[in-house]
Each structure stands twice: as structure tokens, then as C-alpha cells.
């Protein structure tokens, strides 16, 4: 049985019991991955390691921005 078939069974069961229908498969996948990434960063800080990610990259960009050279005139 795949995820969609299980979802259809869960919808049927929810309708019979009068409870709210479950979300579609994959609805919260991105949020779960973000939470996992944040948790791993949190564990890194607790272990005394550097937490890497968007904040660190943004700070690095502010400290040492890349120099863009204007195009040469012909």
C-alpha cells in the first residue's frame, strides 16, 4: 500500500468517525526537514562546535562582501 492509498483509508475512517481529515501526504515534509536541520545545529552548539547555516553565511557576507567589478568600457 502506498501513501496515497493509506491517505484514502484514513479519510474514509475520519469521515465515518466525524473527525477532521488528515493532511495530504508530503504536506509537512519541508517543515520537518527544516526542524531537523535546526535541531542538528542546536546539538552542534551544545557540543561546542560551530553551527553552520544561513545566519552564519549572512554574517560572513556582511563582514567580507564579495567585490563585483564593473564591466569594462569598450
N, C-alpha and C positions, 0 to 999 in steps of 0.2 A: 504494500500500500504506500503510495507516495503522499507528500504533504497536502496536496490539493484534495485527494480523496479523504484524508483524515479531517481536513477542514470541513468538508461537506457533511461528514458524520457528526462532527462537533456542532455545526449549525443546526442540523436536524435535532440533536439532543437538546440544544439550547431552546429551540422553538417549542419542543414538547414540554420542557420544564418551565418555560416562561422566563428564562434568564437571558441576559444580553448575549449577543452573538460574539464569538471570539474574533480577534483581528485576522486579516488575511495573512497567510504565510509570507514572511520576509518583510513585514511592515516595520518591525523594530530592529532590523539587522544592523543598520548603520549606527543607531544609538548604542546598541550592545557593543559594537566594535570600538566606539569612542570611549565608552565606560571602561572597557578592558584596557585600552591604551592609557587612560588616566590613572587607573589603578596600578598599572605597572610603573608608571612614573612616580607615583606616590611611594611604592615599595622601594624604588631606587633611592629616593631621598631618605627614607628610613634606614636604608643600608649604608648611607654615607656616600652614595655615588651621585654623579651629576644627572639631573633629569634633562633629557633632550626633548625637543619638540618645537612647536610653533612659537611659543613665548621666547625661548632661547634664541631661535633664529631671528625673530623680530628684534630682540635686543642686540644681537650681533650686527644686524643690518644698520641699526641706529648708531652703533659705536664705530663701525668701519664700513660706511656705504660704498658700494661699487662705483667707480668713476666711469661715466659714459662720455666718450669723446664725441664731439660734434662731427658730422660728416665734413670731409674736406671739400672746399670750393673748387670747382673746375674752371 
